[in-house]
Amino acid sequence: MEYHNEYDDLDNRNWIKPKIDKKETLYNNISEILDKYRLFGLISNKTTLKLKKEIKIKIDSNEL
């Protein structure tokens, strides 16, 4: 009788990698940094929102 481990199939399977949206990842990383600056009082809420909006536009238009 042949030994078969149920996990062998999982190890040999070709996993489908999720498509990573580079633009969204870039925006999220920059937003996180801006939020930390805002948290420590280095920039205001208004400035944070303005910068996020400008960055989103630049990322969407492939300028960044």
ABEGO torsion letter per residue (X at the ends): XBBBBAAAAAAABBBBBBBBBAAAAAAAAAAAAAAAAAAAGABBAAAAAAAAAAAAAAAAAGAX
